[in-house]
Amino acid sequence: MLQTQTSVQSQAGMPLQEASVTFVNGKGDLYLLQVAAVKVLELAGNAARDNKKNRIIPRHVLLAVRNDEELGKLLQGVTIAHGGVIPNINPVLLPKKTGADKEPKSPSKDTKSPKKAAA
């Protein structure tokens, strides 16, 4: 039976029936590596496009791996050379928003200077 469900194998361009046959033949490990490589490259390409770049650099690979739940878990202890760090600012360090900041500021229509108001 051929399923219509979208899976990792079908995203890699390999039908589900063919994938099950290759696992029996012993070539499944190669296909798993191929699927993982395709997923990393696709996500890294998306990260590069988000940063308006044409080339994938190690930073884009790091962002792709760390932002994906499955790849992040798989490559949890891996250090990517020249990848940098994931941007993270502790919420305690961010400036606090007060009630005055939330209200829109409208320009005063009365007078422009205090001297004219006193006269």
A tleap script that builds the chain and sets N, CA, C and O, in Angstrom:
source leaprc.protein.ff14SB
mol = sequence {
  NMET LEU GLN THR GLN THR SER VAL GLN SER
  GLN ALA GLY MET PRO LEU GLN GLU ALA SER
  VAL THR PHE VAL ASN GLY LYS GLY ASP LEU
  TYR LEU LEU GLN VAL ALA ALA VAL LYS VAL
  LEU GLU LEU ALA GLY ASN ALA ALA ARG ASP
  ASN LYS LYS ASN ARG ILE ILE PRO ARG HIE
  VAL LEU LEU ALA VAL ARG ASN ASP GLU GLU
  LEU GLY LYS LEU LEU GLN GLY VAL THR ILE
  ALA HIE GLY GLY VAL ILE PRO ASN ILE ASN
  PRO VAL LEU LEU PRO LYS LYS THR GLY ALA
  ASP LYS GLU PRO LYS SER PRO SER LYS ASP
  THR LYS SER PRO LYS LYS ALA ALA CALA
}
set mol.1.N position { 0.831 -1.183 0.000 }
set mol.1.CA position { 0.000 0.000 0.000 }
set mol.1.C position { 0.873 1.243 0.000 }
set mol.1.O position { 1.853 1.323 0.740 }
set mol.2.N position { 0.526 2.181 -0.805 }
set mol.2.CA position { 1.231 3.451 -0.844 }
set mol.2.C position { 0.407 4.468 -0.075 }
set mol.2.O position { -0.753 4.716 -0.403 }
set mol.3.N position { 1.004 5.050 0.940 }
set mol.3.CA position { 0.289 6.000 1.775 }
set mol.3.C position { 0.446 7.400 1.204 }
set mol.3.O position { 1.459 7.718 0.582 }
set mol.4.N position { -0.556 8.225 1.419 }
set mol.4.CA position { -0.498 9.602 0.936 }
set mol.4.C position { 0.039 10.540 1.998 }
set mol.4.O position { 0.123 11.748 1.775 }
set mol.5.N position { 0.399 10.001 3.142 }
set mol.5.CA position { 0.903 10.822 4.236 }
set mol.5.C position { 2.297 11.343 3.886 }
set mol.5.O position { 3.125 10.595 3.365 }
set mol.6.N position { 2.559 12.618 4.168 }
set mol.6.CA position { 3.863 13.203 3.907 }
set mol.6.C position { 4.816 12.787 5.014 }
set mol.6.O position { 4.551 13.015 6.194 }
set mol.7.N position { 5.922 12.178 4.628 }
set mol.7.CA position { 6.898 11.729 5.613 }
set mol.7.C position { 8.275 12.219 5.207 }
set mol.7.O position { 8.448 12.855 4.167 }
set mol.8.N position { 9.241 11.913 6.043 }
set mol.8.CA position { 10.613 12.333 5.770 }
set mol.8.C position { 11.123 11.665 4.505 }
set mol.8.O position { 11.835 12.290 3.719 }
set mol.9.N position { 10.765 10.385 4.295 }
set mol.9.CA position { 11.216 9.683 3.100 }
set mol.9.C position { 10.644 10.316 1.838 }
set mol.9.O position { 11.348 10.471 0.841 }
set mol.10.N position { 9.365 10.681 1.884 }
set mol.10.CA position { 8.766 11.277 0.698 }
set mol.10.C position { 9.307 12.680 0.456 }
set mol.10.O position { 9.394 13.116 -0.692 }
set mol.11.N position { 9.670 13.391 1.515 }
set mol.11.CA position { 10.263 14.713 1.344 }
set mol.11.C position { 11.634 14.606 0.699 }
set mol.11.O position { 12.060 15.515 -0.014 }
set mol.12.N position { 12.328 13.500 0.945 }
set mol.12.CA position { 13.644 13.298 0.349 }
set mol.12.C position { 13.536 12.782 -1.075 }
set mol.12.O position { 14.560 12.581 -1.728 }
set mol.13.N position { 12.326 12.561 -1.575 }
set mol.13.CA position { 12.143 12.109 -2.940 }
set mol.13.C position { 12.142 10.604 -3.067 }
set mol.13.O position { 12.366 10.089 -4.163 }
set mol.14.N position { 11.898 9.877 -1.993 }
set mol.14.CA position { 11.922 8.428 -2.022 }
set mol.14.C position { 10.551 7.918 -1.571 }
set mol.14.O position { 10.115 8.233 -0.463 }
set mol.15.N position { 9.859 7.129 -2.417 }
set mol.15.CA position { 8.553 6.607 -2.005 }
set mol.15.C position { 8.667 5.697 -0.790 }
set mol.15.O position { 9.726 5.127 -0.526 }
set mol.16.N position { 7.573 5.566 -0.059 }
set mol.16.CA position { 7.582 4.774 1.168 }
set mol.16.C position { 7.870 3.310 0.907 }
set mol.16.O position { 8.573 2.677 1.694 }
set mol.17.N position { 7.341 2.744 -0.190 }
set mol.17.CA position { 7.597 1.336 -0.479 }
set mol.17.C position { 9.077 1.109 -0.738 }
set mol.17.O position { 9.655 0.136 -0.254 }
set mol.18.N position { 9.689 2.002 -1.498 }
set mol.18.CA position { 11.112 1.869 -1.792 }
set mol.18.C position { 11.939 1.995 -0.520 }
set mol.18.O position { 12.952 1.313 -0.368 }
set mol.19.N position { 11.517 2.852 0.385 }
set mol.19.CA position { 12.243 3.023 1.636 }
set mol.19.C position { 12.199 1.756 2.464 }
set mol.19.O position { 13.207 1.375 3.059 }
set mol.20.N position { 11.044 1.089 2.514 }
set mol.20.CA position { 10.957 -0.134 3.311 }
set mol.20.C position { 11.783 -1.247 2.704 }
set mol.20.O position { 12.335 -2.063 3.442 }
set mol.21.N position { 11.889 -1.313 1.387 }
set mol.21.CA position { 12.702 -2.337 0.735 }
set mol.21.C position { 14.176 -2.089 1.009 }
set mol.21.O position { 14.925 -3.041 1.232 }
set mol.22.N position { 14.608 -0.839 0.999 }
set mol.22.CA position { 16.027 -0.560 1.214 }
set mol.22.C position { 16.450 -0.871 2.639 }
set mol.22.O position { 17.601 -1.243 2.870 }
set mol.23.N position { 15.552 -0.730 3.594 }
set mol.23.CA position { 15.918 -1.076 4.963 }
set mol.23.C position { 16.142 -2.577 5.096 }
set mol.23.O position { 16.980 -3.008 5.887 }
set mol.24.N position { 15.406 -3.375 4.335 }
set mol.24.CA position { 15.599 -4.826 4.351 }
set mol.24.C position { 16.919 -5.173 3.673 }
set mol.24.O position { 17.612 -6.092 4.109 }
set mol.25.N position { 17.275 -4.453 2.617 }
set mol.25.CA position { 18.501 -4.732 1.875 }
set mol.25.C position { 19.753 -4.321 2.637 }
set mol.25.O position { 20.844 -4.764 2.279 }
set mol.26.N position { 19.646 -3.513 3.650 }
set mol.26.CA position { 20.811 -3.091 4.412 }
set mol.26.C position { 21.351 -1.734 4.012 }
set mol.26.O position { 22.375 -1.300 4.540 }
set mol.27.N position { 20.690 -1.059 3.097 }
set mol.27.CA position { 21.151 0.267 2.673 }
set mol.27.C position { 20.387 1.377 3.388 }
set mol.27.O position { 20.492 2.549 3.024 }
set mol.28.N position { 19.634 1.008 4.387 }
set mol.28.CA position { 18.808 1.980 5.095 }
set mol.28.C position { 19.611 3.034 5.813 }
set mol.28.O position { 19.175 4.180 5.922 }
set mol.29.N position { 20.794 2.662 6.310 }
set mol.29.CA position { 21.627 3.631 7.018 }
set mol.29.C position { 22.025 4.790 6.111 }
set mol.29.O position { 22.048 5.947 6.531 }
set mol.30.N position { 22.336 4.460 4.861 }
set mol.30.CA position { 22.718 5.513 3.920 }
set mol.30.C position { 21.550 6.448 3.635 }
set mol.30.O position { 21.728 7.661 3.522 }
set mol.31.N position { 20.363 5.881 3.519 }
set mol.31.CA position { 19.202 6.719 3.257 }
set mol.31.C position { 18.857 7.586 4.461 }
set mol.31.O position { 18.417 8.724 4.295 }
set mol.32.N position { 19.048 7.067 5.662 }
set mol.32.CA position { 18.812 7.890 6.852 }
set mol.32.C position { 19.779 9.065 6.894 }
set mol.32.O position { 19.391 10.184 7.230 }
set mol.33.N position { 21.036 8.809 6.554 }
set mol.33.CA position { 22.009 9.906 6.496 }
set mol.33.C position { 21.635 10.913 5.417 }
set mol.33.O position { 21.778 12.122 5.604 }
set mol.34.N position { 21.158 10.407 4.293 }
set mol.34.CA position { 20.756 11.297 3.214 }
set mol.34.C position { 19.578 12.170 3.642 }
set mol.34.O position { 19.565 13.372 3.373 }
set mol.35.N position { 18.604 11.580 4.296 }
set mol.35.CA position { 17.431 12.329 4.745 }
set mol.35.C position { 17.834 13.376 5.775 }
set mol.35.O position { 17.349 14.507 5.738 }
set mol.36.N position { 18.727 12.998 6.701 }
set mol.36.CA position { 19.181 13.953 7.719 }
set mol.36.C position { 19.949 15.103 7.071 }
set mol.36.O position { 19.772 16.261 7.448 }
set mol.37.N position { 20.802 14.784 6.094 }
set mol.37.CA position { 21.573 15.830 5.415 }
set mol.37.C position { 20.657 16.771 4.641 }
set mol.37.O position { 20.867 17.984 4.638 }
set mol.38.N position { 19.647 16.218 3.988 }
set mol.38.CA position { 18.703 17.050 3.233 }
set mol.38.C position { 17.952 17.988 4.172 }
set mol.38.O position { 17.741 19.159 3.856 }
set mol.39.N position { 17.554 17.465 5.321 }
set mol.39.CA position { 16.809 18.289 6.279 }
set mol.39.C position { 17.678 19.419 6.824 }
set mol.39.O position { 17.220 20.556 6.934 }
set mol.40.N position { 18.930 19.110 7.166 }
set mol.40.CA position { 19.839 20.138 7.690 }
set mol.40.C position { 20.095 21.201 6.630 }
set mol.40.O position { 20.057 22.395 6.927 }
set mol.41.N position { 20.356 20.776 5.396 }
set mol.41.CA position { 20.634 21.745 4.336 }
set mol.41.C position { 19.408 22.601 4.012 }
set mol.41.O position { 19.536 23.795 3.741 }
set mol.42.N position { 18.229 21.995 4.041 }
set mol.42.CA position { 17.027 22.777 3.767 }
set mol.42.C position { 16.798 23.833 4.846 }
set mol.42.O position { 16.503 24.986 4.534 }
set mol.43.N position { 16.933 23.442 6.109 }
set mol.43.CA position { 16.733 24.400 7.197 }
set mol.43.C position { 17.833 25.465 7.215 }
set mol.43.O position { 17.566 26.628 7.515 }
set mol.44.N position { 19.068 25.070 6.896 }
set mol.44.CA position { 20.158 26.044 6.841 }
set mol.44.C position { 19.950 27.021 5.687 }
set mol.44.O position { 20.252 28.208 5.816 }
set mol.45.N position { 19.439 26.533 4.567 }
set mol.45.CA position { 19.119 27.420 3.445 }
set mol.45.C position { 18.031 28.415 3.807 }
set mol.45.O position { 18.085 29.578 3.407 }
set mol.46.N position { 17.043 27.956 4.567 }
set mol.46.CA position { 15.991 28.869 5.031 }
set mol.46.C position { 16.556 29.921 5.977 }
set mol.46.O position { 16.165 31.087 5.918 }
set mol.47.N position { 17.483 29.507 6.856 }
set mol.47.CA position { 18.107 30.464 7.779 }
set mol.47.C position { 18.939 31.481 7.009 }
set mol.47.O position { 18.951 32.662 7.356 }
set mol.48.N position { 19.638 31.032 5.963 }
set mol.48.CA position { 20.432 31.950 5.144 }
set mol.48.C position { 19.520 32.938 4.417 }
set mol.48.O position { 19.831 34.126 4.325 }
set mol.49.N position { 18.404 32.446 3.905 }
set mol.49.CA position { 17.464 33.319 3.204 }
set mol.49.C position { 16.853 34.334 4.163 }
set mol.49.O position { 16.621 35.483 3.787 }
set mol.50.N position { 16.590 33.916 5.402 }
set mol.50.CA position { 16.051 34.846 6.399 }
set mol.50.C position { 17.027 35.973 6.699 }
set mol.50.O position { 16.617 37.091 7.009 }
set mol.51.N position { 18.333 35.674 6.606 }
set mol.51.CA position { 19.367 36.678 6.851 }
set mol.51.C position { 19.800 37.382 5.569 }
set mol.51.O position { 20.796 38.105 5.559 }
set mol.52.N position { 19.052 37.170 4.491 }
set mol.52.CA position { 19.311 37.802 3.189 }
set mol.52.C position { 20.707 37.482 2.665 }
set mol.52.O position { 21.403 38.360 2.155 }
set mol.53.N position { 21.110 36.219 2.794 }
set mol.53.CA position { 22.406 35.753 2.292 }
set mol.53.C position { 22.176 34.694 1.223 }
set mol.53.O position { 21.169 33.986 1.247 }
set mol.54.N position { 23.113 34.589 0.288 }
set mol.54.CA position { 23.010 33.599 -0.780 }
set mol.54.C position { 23.758 32.317 -0.462 }
set mol.54.O position { 23.490 31.280 -1.069 }
set mol.55.N position { 24.681 32.370 0.469 }
set mol.55.CA position { 25.493 31.202 0.795 }
set mol.55.C position { 25.227 30.757 2.221 }
set mol.55.O position { 24.981 31.565 3.116 }
set mol.56.N position { 25.285 29.444 2.400 }
set mol.56.CA position { 25.114 28.874 3.737 }
set mol.56.C position { 26.466 28.882 4.429 }
set mol.56.O position { 27.447 28.367 3.893 }
set mol.57.N position { 26.520 29.464 5.615 }
set mol.57.CA position { 27.740 29.476 6.420 }
set mol.57.C position { 27.472 28.657 7.685 }
set mol.57.O position { 26.320 28.328 7.968 }
set mol.58.N position { 28.512 28.325 8.447 }
set mol.58.CA position { 28.291 27.518 9.659 }
set mol.58.C position { 27.287 28.130 10.632 }
set mol.58.O position { 26.614 27.398 11.358 }
set mol.59.N position { 27.176 29.428 10.659 }
set mol.59.CA position { 26.202 30.085 11.531 }
set mol.59.C position { 24.779 29.663 11.165 }
set mol.59.O position { 23.954 29.421 12.045 }
set mol.60.N position { 24.496 29.575 9.867 }
set mol.60.CA position { 23.169 29.178 9.420 }
set mol.60.C position { 22.886 27.720 9.768 }
set mol.60.O position { 21.759 27.368 10.114 }
set mol.61.N position { 23.911 26.872 9.675 }
set mol.61.CA position { 23.739 25.466 10.053 }
set mol.61.C position { 23.426 25.371 11.540 }
set mol.61.O position { 22.543 24.614 11.944 }
set mol.62.N position { 24.148 26.139 12.359 }
set mol.62.CA position { 23.902 26.121 13.804 }
set mol.62.C position { 22.485 26.588 14.123 }
set mol.62.O position { 21.791 25.958 14.921 }
set mol.63.N position { 22.054 27.681 13.510 }
set mol.63.CA position { 20.706 28.190 13.764 }
set mol.63.C position { 19.646 27.180 13.335 }
set mol.63.O position { 18.628 27.013 14.008 }
set mol.64.N position { 19.890 26.509 12.210 }
set mol.64.CA position { 18.936 25.519 11.721 }
set mol.64.C position { 18.833 24.339 12.669 }
set mol.64.O position { 17.733 23.878 12.976 }
set mol.65.N position { 19.974 23.847 13.136 }
set mol.65.CA position { 19.985 22.665 14.004 }
set mol.65.C position { 19.386 22.992 15.356 }
set mol.65.O position { 18.585 22.214 15.874 }
set mol.66.N position { 19.747 24.108 15.934 }
set mol.66.CA position { 19.284 24.432 17.289 }
set mol.66.C position { 17.810 24.841 17.327 }
set mol.66.O position { 17.150 24.663 18.351 }
set mol.67.N position { 17.287 25.384 16.229 }
set mol.67.CA position { 15.884 25.796 16.214 }
set mol.67.C position { 14.936 24.652 15.863 }
set mol.67.O position { 13.726 24.775 16.052 }
set mol.68.N position { 15.471 23.537 15.354 }
set mol.68.CA position { 14.651 22.372 15.053 }
set mol.68.C position { 14.678 21.430 16.246 }
set mol.68.O position { 15.746 21.120 16.773 }
set mol.69.N position { 13.504 20.974 16.672 }
set mol.69.CA position { 13.415 20.157 17.885 }
set mol.69.C position { 14.119 18.814 17.722 }
set mol.69.O position { 14.889 18.413 18.594 }
set mol.70.N position { 13.865 18.109 16.607 }
set mol.70.CA position { 14.449 16.780 16.409 }
set mol.70.C position { 15.957 16.855 16.215 }
set mol.70.O position { 16.703 16.097 16.835 }
set mol.71.N position { 16.408 17.768 15.356 }
set mol.71.CA position { 17.849 17.887 15.117 }
set mol.71.C position { 18.568 18.400 16.350 }
set mol.71.O position { 19.699 17.994 16.618 }
set mol.72.N position { 17.937 19.277 17.098 }
set mol.72.CA position { 18.543 19.781 18.326 }
set mol.72.C position { 18.759 18.682 19.340 }
set mol.72.O position { 19.774 18.655 20.034 }
set mol.73.N position { 17.798 17.771 19.424 }
set mol.73.CA position { 17.936 16.651 20.353 }
set mol.73.C position { 19.007 15.678 19.860 }
set mol.73.O position { 19.781 15.148 20.658 }
set mol.74.N position { 19.053 15.444 18.544 }
set mol.74.CA position { 20.030 14.518 17.973 }
set mol.74.C position { 21.453 15.044 18.118 }
set mol.74.O position { 22.368 14.285 18.440 }
set mol.75.N position { 21.640 16.331 17.883 }
set mol.75.CA position { 22.975 16.939 17.908 }
set mol.75.C position { 23.151 17.813 19.142 }
set mol.75.O position { 23.739 18.892 19.066 }
set mol.76.N position { 22.647 17.352 20.267 }
set mol.76.CA position { 22.650 18.147 21.493 }
set mol.76.C position { 24.060 18.462 21.979 }
set mol.76.O position { 24.322 19.596 22.378 }
set mol.77.N position { 24.961 17.509 21.960 }
set mol.77.CA position { 26.301 17.728 22.489 }
set mol.77.C position { 27.322 18.113 21.442 }
set mol.77.O position { 28.520 18.125 21.728 }
set mol.78.N position { 26.879 18.431 20.232 }
set mol.78.CA position { 27.787 18.716 19.125 }
set mol.78.C position { 28.115 20.204 19.092 }
set mol.78.O position { 27.234 21.051 19.242 }
set mol.79.N position { 29.392 20.508 18.895 }
set mol.79.CA position { 29.831 21.889 18.714 }
set mol.79.C position { 30.087 22.119 17.233 }
set mol.79.O position { 30.852 21.378 16.616 }
set mol.80.N position { 29.465 23.122 16.661 }
set mol.80.CA position { 29.659 23.457 15.254 }
set mol.80.C position { 30.677 24.585 15.196 }
set mol.80.O position { 30.446 25.672 15.726 }
set mol.81.N position { 31.812 24.316 14.545 }
set mol.81.CA position { 32.894 25.292 14.478 }
set mol.81.C position { 32.432 26.549 13.747 }
set mol.81.O position { 31.773 26.462 12.711 }
set mol.82.N position { 32.774 27.707 14.283 }
set mol.82.CA position { 32.430 29.024 13.733 }
set mol.82.C position { 30.922 29.239 13.664 }
set mol.82.O position { 30.444 30.033 12.853 }
set mol.83.N position { 30.181 28.542 14.502 }
set mol.83.CA position { 28.729 28.689 14.497 }
set mol.83.C position { 28.240 29.794 15.408 }
set mol.83.O position { 27.153 30.335 15.203 }
set mol.84.N position { 29.032 30.136 16.414 }
set mol.84.CA position { 28.603 31.155 17.363 }
set mol.84.C position { 27.676 30.571 18.406 }
set mol.84.O position { 27.721 29.373 18.686 }
set mol.85.N position { 26.838 31.411 18.979 }
set mol.85.CA position { 25.892 30.976 20.003 }
set mol.85.C position { 24.486 31.396 19.591 }
set mol.85.O position { 24.301 32.279 18.753 }
set mol.86.N position { 23.516 30.751 20.192 }
set mol.86.CA position { 22.120 31.102 19.949 }
set mol.86.C position { 21.809 32.392 20.710 }
set mol.86.O position { 22.117 32.485 21.899 }
set mol.87.N position { 21.209 33.383 20.058 }
set mol.87.CA position { 20.876 34.614 20.764 }
set mol.87.C position { 19.863 34.351 21.871 }
set mol.87.O position { 18.799 33.779 21.634 }
set mol.88.N position { 20.203 34.773 23.071 }
set mol.88.CA position { 19.323 34.563 24.214 }
set mol.88.C position { 19.576 35.672 25.225 }
set mol.88.O position { 20.690 35.815 25.729 }
set mol.89.N position { 18.554 36.450 25.519 }
set mol.89.CA position { 18.650 37.502 26.526 }
set mol.89.C position { 17.714 37.123 27.659 }
set mol.89.O position { 16.525 36.890 27.444 }
set mol.90.N position { 18.253 37.063 28.854 }
set mol.90.CA position { 17.453 36.731 30.017 }
set mol.90.C position { 16.373 37.800 30.197 }
set mol.90.O position { 16.689 38.989 30.172 }
set mol.91.N position { 15.119 37.413 30.376 }
set mol.91.CA position { 14.037 38.406 30.501 }
set mol.91.C position { 14.226 39.379 31.662 }
set mol.91.O position { 13.677 40.481 31.638 }
set mol.92.N position { 14.991 38.988 32.672 }
set mol.92.CA position { 15.234 39.884 33.805 }
set mol.92.C position { 16.047 41.095 33.359 }
set mol.92.O position { 15.908 42.177 33.929 }
set mol.93.N position { 16.887 40.923 32.352 }
set mol.93.CA position { 17.763 41.999 31.894 }
set mol.93.C position { 17.080 42.964 30.923 }
set mol.93.O position { 17.612 44.040 30.649 }
set mol.94.N position { 15.927 42.596 30.408 }
set mol.94.CA position { 15.224 43.469 29.472 }
set mol.94.C position { 14.587 44.638 30.220 }
set mol.94.O position { 14.208 44.485 31.381 }
set mol.95.N position { 14.460 45.805 29.578 }
set mol.95.CA position { 13.836 46.945 30.255 }
set mol.95.C position { 12.370 46.655 30.544 }
set mol.95.O position { 11.673 46.015 29.755 }
set mol.96.N position { 11.926 47.139 31.688 }
set mol.96.CA position { 10.549 46.907 32.106 }
set mol.96.C position { 9.633 47.912 31.430 }
set mol.96.O position { 9.964 49.092 31.314 }
set mol.97.N position { 8.486 47.435 30.988 }
set mol.97.CA position { 7.496 48.320 30.384 }
set mol.97.C position { 6.581 48.838 31.478 }
set mol.97.O position { 6.068 48.070 32.292 }
set mol.98.N position { 6.381 50.146 31.490 }
set mol.98.CA position { 5.497 50.759 32.482 }
set mol.98.C position { 4.197 51.165 31.811 }
set mol.98.O position { 4.060 51.051 30.593 }
set mol.99.N position { 3.257 51.631 32.592 }
set mol.99.CA position { 1.966 52.063 32.062 }
set mol.99.C position { 2.095 53.267 31.150 }
set mol.99.O position { 1.319 53.413 30.206 }
set mol.100.N position { 3.073 54.141 31.419 }
set mol.100.CA position { 3.263 55.336 30.595 }
set mol.100.C position { 3.771 54.966 29.207 }
set mol.100.O position { 3.468 55.660 28.237 }
set mol.101.N position { 4.542 53.880 29.097 }
set mol.101.CA position { 5.073 53.475 27.798 }
set mol.101.C position { 3.983 52.903 26.900 }
set mol.101.O position { 4.090 52.974 25.675 }
set mol.102.N position { 2.945 52.340 27.491 }
set mol.102.CA position { 1.902 51.702 26.705 }
set mol.102.C position { 0.963 52.711 26.069 }
set mol.102.O position { 0.381 52.428 25.022 }
set mol.103.N position { 0.797 53.893 26.680 }
set mol.103.CA position { -0.105 54.902 26.138 }
set mol.103.C position { 0.558 55.609 24.963 }
set mol.103.O position { 1.729 55.980 25.052 }
set mol.104.N position { -0.165 55.804 23.866 }
set mol.104.CA position { 0.430 56.519 22.731 }
set mol.104.C position { 0.606 57.995 23.076 }
set mol.104.O position { -0.263 58.623 23.680 }
set mol.105.N position { 1.735 58.515 22.681 }
set mol.105.CA position { 2.025 59.925 22.945 }
set mol.105.C position { 1.512 60.751 21.770 }
set mol.105.O position { 1.901 60.526 20.624 }
set mol.106.N position { 0.647 61.696 22.063 }
set mol.106.CA position { 0.142 62.577 21.018 }
set mol.106.C position { 0.738 63.963 21.240 }
set mol.106.O position { 0.916 64.389 22.380 }
set mol.107.N position { 1.043 64.657 20.164 }
set mol.107.CA position { 1.624 65.996 20.330 }
set mol.107.C position { 0.605 66.955 20.928 }
set mol.107.O position { -0.588 66.891 20.632 }
set mol.108.N position { 1.100 67.833 21.765 }
set mol.108.CA position { 0.248 68.817 22.431 }
set mol.108.C position { -0.149 69.889 21.426 }
set mol.108.O position { 0.696 70.406 20.695 }
set mol.109.N position { -1.431 70.221 21.391 }
set mol.109.CA position { -1.916 71.217 20.443 }
set mol.109.C position { -2.047 72.595 21.075 }
set mol.109.O position { -2.391 73.558 20.390 }
set mol.110.N position { -1.776 72.703 22.380 }
set mol.110.CA position { -1.956 73.979 23.069 }
set mol.110.C position { -0.917 74.994 22.602 }
set mol.110.O position { -1.237 75.903 21.836 }
set mol.111.N position { 0.298 74.846 23.049 }
set mol.111.CA position { 1.367 75.773 22.690 }
set mol.111.C position { 2.647 74.989 22.480 }
set mol.111.O position { 2.774 73.839 22.901 }
set mol.112.N position { 3.586 75.636 21.821 }
set mol.112.CA position { 4.849 74.976 21.559 }
set mol.112.C position { 5.885 75.278 22.623 }
set mol.112.O position { 6.770 74.455 22.856 }
set mol.113.N position { 5.811 76.413 23.270 }
set mol.113.CA position { 6.816 76.737 24.282 }
set mol.113.C position { 6.122 77.252 25.535 }
set mol.113.O position { 5.034 77.823 25.460 }
set mol.114.N position { 6.757 77.048 26.691 }
set mol.114.CA position { 6.145 77.528 27.933 }
set mol.114.C position { 6.120 79.049 28.022 }
set mol.114.O position { 5.270 79.589 28.728 }
set mol.115.N position { 7.011 79.765 27.339 }
set mol.115.CA position { 7.050 81.228 27.403 }
set mol.115.C position { 5.797 81.830 26.782 }
set mol.115.O position { 5.258 82.811 27.294 }
set mol.116.N position { 5.333 81.246 25.680 }
set mol.116.CA position { 4.142 81.768 25.022 }
set mol.116.C position { 2.896 81.504 25.856 }
set mol.116.O position { 1.941 82.281 25.814 }
set mol.117.N position { 2.901 80.419 26.609 }
set mol.117.CA position { 1.747 80.095 27.447 }
set mol.117.C position { 1.636 81.079 28.604 }
set mol.117.O position { 0.525 81.396 29.029 }
set mol.118.N position { 2.767 81.575 29.129 }
set mol.118.CA position { 2.760 82.499 30.262 }
set mol.118.C position { 2.330 83.893 29.822 }
set mol.118.O position { 1.795 84.640 30.641 }
set mol.119.N position { 2.536 84.270 28.585 }
set mol.119.CA position { 2.243 85.624 28.118 }
set mol.119.C position { 0.806 85.884 27.839 }
set mol.119.O position { 0.444 86.991 27.440 }
savepdb mol mol.pdb
quit
